[in-house]
Amino acid sequence: MSSPWLTSEAARAPRLIVERAHDELLAGNASDPRLAQVRSIVRDSWGRSVVSAVGAETLPVLELQGEDLETYRRGHPLAGALELIRGLLLPGHAEAAGVAVAVGDAAGRLLWVEGDRRVRNLTGDMGFVAGANWAEDRVGTAAPGTALALGRSVQVRGAEHFNRFVQAWSCTAAPVRDPETGRLIGVIDVTGRDEAASPQAQLLVDATARAVEGELMVARLRADRHPAEGRFPASRPARVGSRATLTVLGRDRALLTLSGEGMERVVELGARHAEIVLMLATHRQGITAERLAELVYGDPAATGTLRPEMVRLRKLLERTAPALVPESRPYRMAGEVETDAQQVLSLLGRGAHRVALAAYRGDVLPASTAPGVEELRETIRTSLREALLAEAGVDVLLSYVDTDAGADDDEALRQVLRMLPARSPRRAGIVARLELLER
């Protein structure tokens, strides 16, 4: 299998031009024409670095160490997400991954740095270690600090770094936000050679940050004795801007995440409401009452049962997400709702198999017997399986057969066996599993 950290030269000015432009800026020649060839996101960051009086050869300050670092890490909200981050960004043998993965706080201080041993040893020489502050106003342009400064994912390649000590490396970082308040709480960074700043790397790091935010919200819901819908009073309805997401994979009670104006809120839906909203979300053009009744109840004549349920759903959304209240004739959501199930299909369509598999948390509303849900459930399962068998490498297939969906898939197990090297220690376990399935 090819590595997920694939090299790309897209949108990249020649290194020599970037180096010369950097030197001219430091010399005070901000009008040098070569600066116009540097990506605007980098050029703007260089300007902020100059304003912050960052030195071009200044190592980051080690602000946390020893017991202070350990105590701070234990209390940080991202501590509980480390296993998820490792699973997505450092699958397999982490110490030979070819990249270093760092998790930092909202101030830019690195709290955990893991991954390839050789990369960590080399980057450690420039201060890329736990406890060091990599904020943009401390070390200049670099993915972790610039991602925090802009509040979005960022890639910085080689000579685009402000600090000359860092220009041998490339990196991709994405901020992580509190799922309820929208407040920045940290950053996830991947650092390596050119491959660490490819389009695939950005997709993977972005997806990891969103997955972490989802895990944080789920953990809070589990810790709360009351359902999420009760946690957000009717007097504070969510202001939905451009995004509403329905989480249905591996859940019997769906989560409706509402985003807008820098805020996020989550509403937990009952089983029937989850089925209805899912059907409306997957039929954006609208759907008749009879067809919706058939998809939810299995009977197109069950409109008398459907209508009171729609009244209750509207009342719930009027309190929590007025911009989403369903319309009638035909039934459809007033605003666009994305689903995590459809996101899996989108990722598969883009060839992001590892990310799609990580995003697949289980079947669509597994306890539901609604015909429309059962059909979508089978579509997601089949699409994931067929895409992985047709195109995925051995590492992704190994991850697949370790899931509930692939545990008893003898065809996938046989394909893994064909792809594994003859001396792989994983072969014996795969053979044993196949023998059990054949009994």
Buried (B, 14 or more C-beta within 10 A) or exposed (E): BEBBBEBBEEEBBEEEBBBBBBBBBBEEEEEBEBBEBBBEBBBBBBBBBBEBEBEBEBBBBBBBEEEEBEEBBEEBBBEEBBEBBBEBBBBEEBEEBBBBBBBBBBBBBBBBBBBBEEBBEBBBEBBBBBBBBBBBBBBBBBBBBBBBBBEEBBBBBBBBBBBBBBBEBBBBBBBBBBBBEBEBBBBBBBBBBBBBBBBBBBBBBBBBBBBBBBBBBBBBBEEEEEEBBEBBEEEEBBBBBEBBBBBBBBBEBBBBBBBBEEBBBBBBBBBBBBBBBBBBBBBEEBBBBBBBBBBBBEEBEBBEEBEEBBEEBBEBBEBBBBBBBBEEEBBBBBBEBBBBBBBBBEBBEEBBBBBBBBBBBBBBBBEBEBBBBBEBBEBBBEBBBEBBBEEBBBBBBBBBBEBEBBEEBEEBBEBBBEBBEEEBEEBEEBEEBBEEEEE
